[in-house]
Amino acid sequence: MEQEESKKLEQDISKSIVAHGPTVKAVTKILALGIDQKTSDIFIEPDPEAVRIRYRIDGILYERITLPVSFHSGIVSRIKVMAGLDIAEHRLPQEGRFRMQFQARDVDFRVSIVPTSMGEKIVLRVLDKSKIILDINKLGFDERTLVLFKRNLIKPFGMILVCGPTGSGKTTTLYSAINFINSVETNILTVEDPIEYELSGINQVAVQESIGLTFVSALRSILRQDPDIILIGEIRDSETADIAVKAALTGHLLLSTLHTTSASSAMIRLRDMGVEPFLISSSCLLISCQVLLRTLCSECKEPYPVSMEVAAGIKAENPRIKEVSQLYKAKGCVGCNNTGYKSRVALAETMEVSPNIRKLIISNAPESEIRKCAREEGMILLREIAVSLAAGGITTMEEVVRVTTK
């Protein structure tokens, strides 16, 4: 009983501190700067002598603010209060979300707090609905990828997977795909952890593992809701993979994400999860692997001539490129915060599961054979797309090397 009273007193004192004084202003400024600079994530990290505030802008982290270490506990408590978390708990990770108004628009924040040796570290995912583009035609995909996506999205059943590393825009692509096929005639249900953006006309279910609402249990329930289209936030275990594949084979169009670094390796990942090859080959319609590439600032990019050796290397990377006389470098100006880059574009290598690829999957062929077959059928690799953008003055070769592999 004494422990409960002590915990309640600590909560009341902490709430009183963070509701008045400079902490509220500090947190508001930290969040406002993140929104203003189109940040995807805000990192609040304790050091022995200071609190570092870093912002991920176009995929790169920049340190923007340093505060005295005395501010740390107040900032943590303030954000916990805003997110409805337990401000007296400092030993366990916590997750939550909150919404704030910025320049007459609502902006959502997803909160993750993890205890470290230096204190609690906070990462805030900024979800600004006014900045997100949910139009599959405006994500920057090449024409081939768009044609394949649209052709498979109108099929009555099967599985479409979007792969890529964390923060590569997979969820945005899925939401854009759902928007493309959303209509009053279709019953669309999603299972997400967590729901990033609320979509009009779509029924979204948030996973809550603490009460037993997992991907698997939610999937089993929504299959009784007579859905036409199902979106699963992520296939992360064998049980989810098994139900997803079977749902795709029983008259549902299923969309999901998978953490792989290439389109062809998705087949191997599903196989490693215990899904039978004949089920993979029967259910999969399309696999797309994507990354986000920074584009040069149009105001300050600088051209420079390339040597014959460099030009030959670029042509070897992408034989479709016939001539390269110059490339561009990132200079930096006020308009791009002296980074030389402004905004990002999505690149995708897209593999449609053809009869030939189905045969390879059933025969347990290695990834290299599946990849080779997909390339022969027209799949363009991420590296090839990125190199062509560099040759066209859209980005730099440094950025190509940073986000893609040979």
C-alpha positions, 0 to 999 in steps of 0.5 A, spaced: 500 500 500 505 504 501 509 503 495 502 504 491 501 511 495 509 513 493 508 511 486 502 516 486 505 521 489 511 521 484 506 521 478 503 527 481 509 531 483 512 529 476 505 532 472 506 538 476 513 539 474 512 538 467 505 542 466 509 549 468 516 551 467 521 551 461 520 543 460 513 544 456 516 550 452 522 546 450 518 539 448 514 544 444 520 547 440 523 540 439 516 537 436 515 544 432 522 544 429 521 536 427 515 538 423 517 544 420 523 541 417 519 535 415 523 530 420 521 523 420 524 521 426 526 525 433 531 522 437 532 524 444 538 521 447 541 522 454 549 523 455 553 524 461 553 532 460 547 533 455 541 531 452 542 530 444 536 532 440 537 529 433 532 529 427 532 524 421 531 528 415 531 524 408 533 518 411 540 522 415 540 524 422 542 531 424 544 533 431 540 540 431 539 541 439 543 540 445 540 541 452 543 541 459 542 534 462 538 537 467 532 537 462 532 530 461 528 527 466 523 533 465 522 532 457 521 524 458 516 525 463 512 531 459 512 526 453 510 520 457 504 525 460 502 527 453 502 519 450 499 517 456 504 512 459 507 511 466 511 516 468 513 512 474 516 507 470 523 507 468 526 500 468 521 497 462 520 500 455 514 503 453 510 505 447 504 510 446 502 516 441 499 523 441 497 528 437 498 536 437 496 541 433 501 545 428 499 551 424 492 549 424 493 542 422 493 535 426 500 531 427 501 525 430 507 522 434 508 515 435 513 514 441 518 509 443 521 509 450 527 505 452 531 505 458 539 505 456 545 506 461 545 513 461 537 514 462 531 513 458 532 514 450 526 517 446 524 516 439 518 519 436 516 517 429 512 524 426 506 522 422 504 528 418 498 527 414 498 533 410 505 531 407 504 524 406 502 522 399 498 516 398 497 516 390 501 510 387 502 515 381 506 520 385 511 516 389 516 516 384 516 509 381 518 507 374 513 506 369 514 498 369 513 498 376 506 502 376 504 497 370 505 491 374 502 494 381 496 496 377 495 490 373 496 485 380 492 490 384 485 489 380 486 481 381 481 478 385 485 474 390 493 472 391 498 476 395 502 482 394 508 483 398 512 490 399 519 488 401 525 493 404 529 495 410 526 499 416 524 506 414 524 505 406 516 507 405 513 500 405 507 502 409 506 508 404 506 504 398 501 499 401 496 505 403 497 508 396 495 501 393 489 500 398 487 507 396 488 505 388 483 500 389 478 502 395 471 503 393 464 502 396 464 495 393 470 493 396 470 490 404 477 492 406 480 490 413 487 492 415 491 489 421 497 493 423 502 494 429 501 500 430 496 504 425 500 509 422 495 513 418 487 513 419 484 511 412 477 513 410 472 508 408 477 502 411 476 498 417 483 498 421 485 494 427 491 495 431 495 489 434 495 489 442 499 484 444 498 485 451 491 483 451 492 477 446 490 481 440 496 479 435 497 479 428 494 471 428 488 472 432 486 478 429 487 475 422 483 469 424 477 474 426 477 478 420 477 472 416 470 472 418 468 479 417 467 477 409 473 481 407 475 482 399 482 485 401 486 484 407 492 488 409 497 486 414 502 491 417 508 486 417 509 478 416 514 477 421 513 470 424 511 463 421 504 463 424 502 469 420 505 467 414 501 461 414 495 464 415 496 470 410 498 465 404 492 461 406 487 467 406 491 469 399 489 462 396 481 462 399 479 468 395 482 474 398 487 479 395 492 480 401 497 485 401 503 485 406 510 487 408 517 483 409 524 485 411 528 483 405 533 486 401 531 484 394 525 482 391 527 475 389 530 473 397 522 474 399 521 467 396 527 464 400 524 468 407 517 465 406 520 458 405 525 459 411 518 461 415 516 454 414 511 456 408 511 450 403 514 452 396 507 450 392 503 454 397 508 460 396 508 459 388 500 459 388 499 465 392 504 470 390 502 475 385 508 480 385 514 482 390 516 489 390 523 491 394 524 498 395 528 503 398 528 511 398 533 515 395 535 522 396 534 527 390 539 533 389 536 540 391 535 543 384 537 550 386 544 548 388 546 542 385 553 543 381 555 539 374 562 536 373 565 532 368 566 525 368 572 521 366 572 515 360 573 510 366 567 513 370 563 513 364 564 506 362 563 504 369 556 507 369 554 504 363 557 497 366 552 498 372 546 499 367 547 497 360 541 502 358 545 508 359 548 510 352 552 516 354 554 520 360 558 526 360 557 529 366 554 528 373 552 532 379 554 533 386 551 536 392 553 543 394 548 545 399 544 552 400 539 555 405 533 552 401 536 545 403 539 546 410 546 546 406 545 538 405 545 539 398 539 534 397 531 536 398 526 530 398 526 523 396 524 518 391 522 511 392 525 506 387 523 499 387 525 492 383 519 489 382 518 481 380 511 479 377 511 471 379 511 468 372 510 461 370 517 460 370 518 463 377 513 459 380 517 452 377 523 455 380 520 456 387 516 449 387 523 446 385 526 449 391 531 453 386 536 458 390 535 465 390 540 467 384 536 462 379 530 466 381 533 473 380 536 471 374 530 468 371 526 475 373 531 479 370 531 475 364 523 477 364 524 484 365 526 486 372 530 492 373 535 492 379 535 497 384 542 499 383 540 500 375 535 504 377 539 508 382 545 509 377 540 512 371 537 517 376 544 519 377 546 519 370 540 524 369 542 529 374 537 527 379 541 524 385 549 523 386 553 517 385 555 517 393 547 517 394 547 511 389 552 507 393 549 509 400 542 506 399 544 500 394 548 494 393 551 491 386 
